[in-house]
Amino acid sequence: MRRVIVAGVSGVGKTTLARRLAAAHGLRYLEVDALFHGPDWQRRPTFVTDVDAATRGSDWVADSFGYRDVRDLLWDRCDTFVWMDYGRPIVMARVLRRSFARATYERELWNGNREGFRDWVDPEHPIRWAWSQHAPRRAQIEARLAAGHVADRPTVVRLGSPAAARRWLARVASVR
């Protein structure tokens, strides 16, 4: 487990799990949203080349599989795919809690961007995105896992609950 993707819908906890996994195994952590979002939430023109450069070597954990234009690149390079496949109630509780904290404390996320309460009406806001994309994202990941040749596939870890994720992380952290 040296090149890892942590996947799931917005708000599920990918970043937290990816950071903890990277720290436990001495791997480089890649915050894919930070590579994507430039100032004013604009897509950075170097996004694809930045992801390409960051994943050329070994020893990395990426916290996203959602950006279509780097999905194949990440898949082709990873050796482990961790899918945080939580139910919608858990995801929505998490994304609401996270968005509330971000808006309340006005923390900078990436490249000067902040999330405010006014942003919640935007159809692209993580709360709305998590709700609307929960089923489609699950279907996309299931289709990806079902396709391809067995030899080309990474090891897949499907975590169905926060408790399962904690148990799995504790187990793999102790095996370093």
Secondary structure as the mmCIF struct_conf table of DSSP 4:
data_model
#
loop_
_struct_conf.conf_type_id
_struct_conf.id
_struct_conf.beg_label_comp_id
_struct_conf.beg_label_asym_id
_struct_conf.beg_label_seq_id
_struct_conf.end_label_comp_id
_struct_conf.end_label_asym_id
_struct_conf.end_label_seq_id
STRN STRN1 ARG A 3 ALA A 7
BEND BEND1 VAL A 9 VAL A 9
TURN_TY1_P TURN_TY1_P1 SER A 10 GLY A 11
BEND BEND2 VAL A 12 GLY A 13
HELX_RH_AL_P HELX_RH_AL_P1 LYS A 14 HIS A 25
TURN_TY1_P TURN_TY1_P2 GLY A 26 GLY A 26
HELX_LH_PP_P HELX_LH_PP_P1 LEU A 27 LEU A 27
STRN STRN2 ARG A 28 LEU A 30
HELX_RH_AL_P HELX_RH_AL_P2 VAL A 32 PHE A 36
STRN STRN3 HIS A 37 HIS A 37
HELX_RH_3T_P HELX_RH_3T_P1 PRO A 39 TRP A 41
HELX_LH_PP_P HELX_LH_PP_P2 GLN A 42 GLN A 42
STRN STRN4 ARG A 43 ARG A 43
HELX_LH_PP_P HELX_LH_PP_P3 ARG A 44 ARG A 44
TURN_TY1_P TURN_TY1_P3 PRO A 45 THR A 46
HELX_RH_AL_P HELX_RH_AL_P3 PHE A 47 ALA A 54
TURN_TY1_P TURN_TY1_P4 THR A 55 THR A 55
BEND BEND3 ARG A 56 ASP A 59
STRN STRN5 TRP A 60 ALA A 62
BEND BEND4 ASP A 63 ASP A 63
HELX_RH_AL_P HELX_RH_AL_P4 ARG A 68 ARG A 77
BEND BEND5 ASP A 79 ASP A 79
STRN STRN6 THR A 80 MET A 84
HELX_RH_AL_P HELX_RH_AL_P5 ARG A 88 TYR A 105
TURN_TY1_P TURN_TY1_P5 GLU A 106 GLU A 106
STRN STRN7 GLU A 108 GLU A 108
BEND BEND6 TRP A 110 TRP A 110
TURN_TY1_P TURN_TY1_P6 ASN A 111 GLY A 112
STRN STRN8 ARG A 114 ARG A 114
HELX_RH_3T_P HELX_RH_3T_P2 PHE A 117 VAL A 121
BEND BEND7 ASP A 122 ASP A 122
TURN_TY1_P TURN_TY1_P7 PRO A 123 GLU A 124
BEND BEND8 HIS A 125 HIS A 125
HELX_RH_AL_P HELX_RH_AL_P6 PRO A 126 ALA A 146
BEND BEND9 ALA A 147 GLY A 148
HELX_RH_3T_P HELX_RH_3T_P3 VAL A 150 ASP A 152
HELX_LH_PP_P HELX_LH_PP_P4 ARG A 153 PRO A 154
STRN STRN9 THR A 155 LEU A 159
BEND BEND10 SER A 161 SER A 161
HELX_RH_AL_P HELX_RH_AL_P7 PRO A 162 ALA A 173
TURN_TY1_P TURN_TY1_P8 SER A 174 VAL A 175
#
